[in-house]
Amino acid sequence: MNTKLTLLLSITVAISSSLFTTSSEAIISYAEAKGNLNPEFSGTPDFVNIEDRKERKRVFINYINSKANPILHRIRKERTVLISLYLRHRSGEVLSDSEQQWVLRLAKLRKVNSFDSDTDIEWDKLLIRTDTIPLSLLLAQAALESSWGTSRFAKQGNNYFGIWCFTPGCGIVPKKRTDGDSHEVEAYTDIDSAIEKYIHILNTGTAFEELRSLRYEQREKLLTPSGTFMLNGLKRYAENGGEYMRTLETLIRQNSLGEYD
């Protein structure tokens, strides 16, 4: 791992350490918690019946933001713990059994199946996949894919990101599905599950390696990853990749979503 990144990791841990002083095992338990830290809505707003377009957008952004923030907060904690464990391991300290098991579970979740704790490149790969998605990008994709919460897939299946599945009965069959196609639009029990799946896809999917590289590039420069910078990594999210990215860029700009990054 290069010197610049090692410095970045050290700075990250130093800053984050001011947020908590508990043992590593307690921190790991905290990082695994999935509770909604700041619930704002007791139920999903009825976006269809919010006739004023500006008001619908405002409610939509606040709703998605309130649901995404706890999930992103947990991932940031996971990343901080992972960095701390890596630096300790690199210094020659032996990690506890629970710490080693936690890293291995995280590696499996992030699809780093060949993880070897004695290889820097494996830690590097896991760190690249254990990171957040800029809220501006998440909000813009949710707005575009769900038509600001009014789509049938959002209302019936809590799918705000246009995520497909391919097992019969796994979701909702599109009305305009081409003959011969077998995909469905995946259905979720709640929006939290949809957000989790969306982030997981971007963090682990082979189609989004460029997006992760762009995020890593900003991390190396000690910058906060931005949605507009990472847009070029979404070429394969939709069939009309170029047009899709331009539409997202317009959504971010026109709705001032960049302020959420």
Secondary structure, 3 states (H helix, E strand, C coil): CCHHHHHHHHHHHHHHHCCCCCCHHHHHHHHHCCCCCCCCCCCCCCHHHCCCHHHHHHHHHHHHHHHHHHHHHHHHHHHHHHHHHHHHHHCCCCCCHHHHHHHHHHHHHCCCCCCCCCCHHHHHHHHHHCCCCCHHHHHHHHHHHHCCCCCHHHHHHCCCCCCEECCCCCEECCCCCCCCCCCEEECCCCHHHHHHHHHHHHHHCHHHHHHHHHHHHHHHCCCCCCHHHHHHHHCCCCCCHHHHHHHHHHHHHHCCHHHHC
